Amino acid sequence: MSRAMHPQIQYTMPAEWAPQESIWMAWPSHEDLWQENLKPTQKEFTDLCKMIGAAGTTIELACLNEERMLEAQTALSGLEVNFHLLPYGEIWFRDTLPVFKTSSNGGLQKSRFHFNGWGEKYMLPGDERIGDLVSDLSPGDTKVYDWVLEGGSVEVDGNGLLLTSRQCLLNPNRNPTLNETQIEARLRSDIGAEKILWLNDGLINDHTDGHIDTMARFVAPGEVALMSPLGKSDPNYEILTQMHQDLSAMTDLQNRPLKIHTVPSVGELLDEEGELMPASYMNFLISNGKVIVPIYGNAQDQEAVQALKTIFPRHQVHGLMAKSILTGGGAFHCITQQIPKRVNV
């Protein structure tokens, strides 16, 4: 029988608002990393899990050891959680786990990209193995790709568009031998994108070098949300202004301008040492009819949540505190990785 009669199955990364089967997460455990923020982070993590559970989404939870598993089981009692004893460096599963893709015939693919500690800045024991271990425990076929890509660095609209940043994907600390044209070709073949949209720089002090999930997010096919600066005193004023200008010049596959939605910026949020934190309302999680927005205890929180309620009229939008999680460098989107629901299975 000819090859033409058996076309190769095409897998693509679905939009996050597509139905989800489950979400992988990891219980915050490393006292040496979180220090006095460990317990507050566990509290925020627990609140997030409860909201995910209320969306009808199963949680696959990695735990470092039996003691931490018991701690997590107590905190998450009553939720639909599958507990797994697994080694991991930290809880940033968006980046260390596979990217899950689906096909039109109901197939699921676990796409394993190389992870190098965000440009070899944070090489934590366990992070080099957790992607393979989770892949072994998850449904679908595994495909391994020979280049560095973190899940938080790409955003898709489910209709052929992919949004990313040059600061991250073209950073010499990721794939120094690949240029923009070569990266685009890989995003088309390995993610399933048809058109690549590039932003430039991410937020100040973002150790991920400009992950798109703190910069701008698709909220519907051809529609993007981003933060609007709080005047010229906003530390990210120039960066956010440039993002808006760049997105305003971009088009979808039919050359129609993108529809742009704005949410107020977090503004200046400082840590205990007085350093600016890379806080973003864009690091929200979409899961089975809910949008869970990180908030930080500042004046813009409720305005941002209300703006996202307008942007997502068919979803329930909730704001949850994430300032302790942010001390580790990210928020809700960074600590989750969803498995899409397969059709026809």
N, C-alpha and C positions, 0 to 999 in steps of 0.2 A: 504494500500500500504506500502511496506517495506521501512525502512530507507535507504536501499542500493539503492533504486530507486530515492532517493532525496539526493544525496551527499551534504554535507555542502559546501557552496560557499567559496572559498579561496580568501582572499584579500591580496595583497602585495603592498609594497611601490615601485612605479616605479622610474626608473632613472630620473634625472632632465632634461635630454635632450628629454624625451618623450613629445608629444604635450601637451600644457597647455591651459586650458580654461580661467583662470584668476589668478590674484595674489592679495593676501591681504597685505595691508600696513597700516601704521598709521602716520598721519601728525605730525611732531615734534612740540610740543606745550608747554612743561613744562619749563617755564622760570627759575624756581628755580633749575632745574637740568642742563639745558644747559647754562644758564647765557649768557655771551657774545657770545657764540658759537651758539645760537639759529638761528639767521638769516643766518649765513654761512651754518649751517646744513640744513636749509630749502632750500637754493639754491642748494646744492648738491643733496638733496632729489628730488627736482624738475627736475634736469637734469637726474637723474636716471629714474624718471617716464616717461619723454619724450622718453628716449631710450627704455623703456619697451613698451610704446605705439607704437613706430615705429616697434616693433616686432609683432604687431597685437594682443597684449595681453591686455585684459580688466583689469583695476585696481579696486579693491574693497577697498575703502579708509575709514578708521575709523577717525573721527574727534571728539575732546573732547566736543565742544560746538558750538553754532551757529556762534560766532565770528571767531573761528578757521576754521570752515567750509567755511565761506565766503573768508577767507584768502587763503585757499587751492584751492577753486574754481577759484579764480582770477589767482593764480600761474599756475594752470593746465588747464586753458581754452583751449578748442580745443581737449583735449585728451578724450579717452573713459574711463571715471571714474564714478563709482557709489559711492556716498558719503553716509556715515552712521554716525549718532550721537551715539557714544559708549564711555563708560568709559574705559580707559586703563592706566596702570602705566607708560609705556614707549613704544618705537617703536620696540622692539625686538621681532617681531611677529614670527620669526622662532621657538622660544622657548615657547611662551605663547599660541600659537594657536594649533589646532589639527594637527596631521599628516594625510595627505590624502592618501588613498590607493585605488587601483582599482582591479577589478576582470576580468577574461577573458570574461565574458558575458556582460561587459559594466557597471558593478556596481561600485559605489563609496562609500567608507566608511570614515567617519570622526573619527579618533582614538584619543580619549581624554585620555591623560596621566596626572598624577599629576604634578603640577608645584610648586616648593617650593622656588622660588627666588634664583636659582642657589646655592643651599645648604644653604638657609636662610641668604644669604648675602645681598640681595636687595629685600626686600618685599615691593613693591610699591602698594598703593591702586589702585584697578582696575585690576591688573594683575591676581588676583585669579578668576575673573569673565569673562574676555574677551574671553577665550577659549570657554566657554559655549555659550556666546552670538554670536560669529562668527559661531559656529557649528549650532546654530539655524537658521542662515541666509544663510547657505551654502547648496548645494544639497547633497544628499546621506544619508545613514544610519549612526547613531552614535553608537559607541562602546566605553565604558569607561573601562579603565584598572587601576588596583589598585597599580601602582608603579610610581616612578618619572622617567620621560624621557623627555629631551628637543630635539626639532627637529635638532638643530645644533650639537648634539652629535652623530648622526648616518649618514652614507653615504652609498648608495647602488649603484650597477652597473646595476640593472635591470635584472641580469642574475644569481641571487642567492647569490652574495657576499655582505657582510655588513662590513664596516670598522668603527671602533670606538676606544676609548682610555680608558685605565685602570684608568688614573688619574681622569676622569670624572665618568664613569659608576660604577667603584668600589670604588668611594669616599664615606667614611662613612657619609658624609653630604647629600647623595642622598638616597640610599637604604641600610642602615646599616645591615639589616637582610638577605640580599641576597649575595651569593658568586658568583664567576665567572661562575661556571657551571649553577647556577640558572638564572643568567642574560642571559646567552647564550640561555637557553631554552625559556625564554620570548621573546628574539629577534627573535627566530625562529617562535614562535607561534603568536606573536603580531605585528611583522613587516613583516614577511614572508621571512626571510633570511634562506638560506640553509647552509652557511658557514660564521663563524664570524672571522674576522681578527682584532687582537688587536695591537694597538700601545700603547706606554707608556705615556710619558709626553708631554704636549703641550708647547706653547710659553711662555716665561717669561712674567709675569704680566697679563696673561689672566685670568680675573676674573671668566670665565666660567669653570675653572679647566680643560682645555684641550679639548675644543670642536674640533671635527674632521674637521669642516669646515674652520678652520684656519690652520690646519696641513697638510692634504692630501685629495685630491678629486679624485673621479673616473671621467674619461674623456671619457671612452668607456668601454664596458664589459671587465673586466680583465686588464684594463689600469688605472694607477694612476699617478697623477701629485703631486709634492711637491716642496718646495723651497730648493735651494742649497745654503749653507752658503757662505758668501763673505770672505772666509779665516778664520783664527783662531781668528781674531779680531771681527768677527761677534758675537754679544751677545748671539745668539742662535746656535752657532757653534756646540756644543756638542749635543744639542737636535736634530738639523736637520741632523747631521751626523748619529746619532743613528736611526732616522726614516728611512733614506735611507738603512741602514744595515738591519733593521728589515723587511722592505718591500721587499728587495732583496731576502729574505729567504722565502717569502710567495708564495703560489700557488692558482690557481683558482679551480673550482670544478673538473676539469679534471687533477689536479696536474701539470698544466703548470705554469711556473714562471710568475708572474705579469710583464707586460710591464711597465717600469717606465719612466716618463718624468720629467725633472727638469726645474724649473723657478728660476731666481736669487732671493735671499732673499732681503727683504726690507732693511736689515741691521739695523743700529742704527737710530731709529726715536724717538726723545725726545719730551715730552710735555712742556708746559710753565714752569713747576716746575723742569724740568730737569730729569723727570722720563721716563724710557723706555716704549714705547707704544707697544701693541701687534699687530703691523701692519702686514698684510699678504696679498699677492696677491692671495692666495687660497680662499679668501672669495668672489670669483666671483659668479655671478648669471647667470644661463643658462635659457633662455626663448625663445622658438619658433624660433630657428635659430640664436639667438644672444647670445654672451657671453660678459657680462658687468663686467669689471675688475676694482676693486678699485685701484687708484693710489694716491700717497701721496706727490708729488712735490719733489721727490729725484732722484738721478742719475740713479737708476735702473728701473724707471717706464717704459720707452719705450722699453727697452730690455725685460722686463717681458711681456709686451703686445705682442711684436713680437714673443716671445717664445710660447705664448698661441695661436697666429694665426697659428703657425706651428702645434701645438697639435690639434687644432680644424679646420682642413682645410675646412670643410663643413659649418662652422658657420661664421658669421660676428663678429669679436672680437673688442671691443671698450674699451678704458681706460677712466674712469671718476674720477675726484677728489673726495676723500672720507676722507680727513684728519679731517675735522670738525666732521663728523659722528663718526670717530674713537675716538674722545674725550669722547664719551659716552661708548666706549668699544667694538665696532664692526664695520662692514661695510655692504656691499650690501646684502650678503647672510643672515646676521643676521636680517635684517629689512624686509624680505619678506617671504611669505609662499604661494606657488603655489597650485592651484587646478588643478589636471590633467584633460585633456580632456577625456571624456568618449567615448567609441566606441559603435556603434549600438544604439545610443540614439539621 
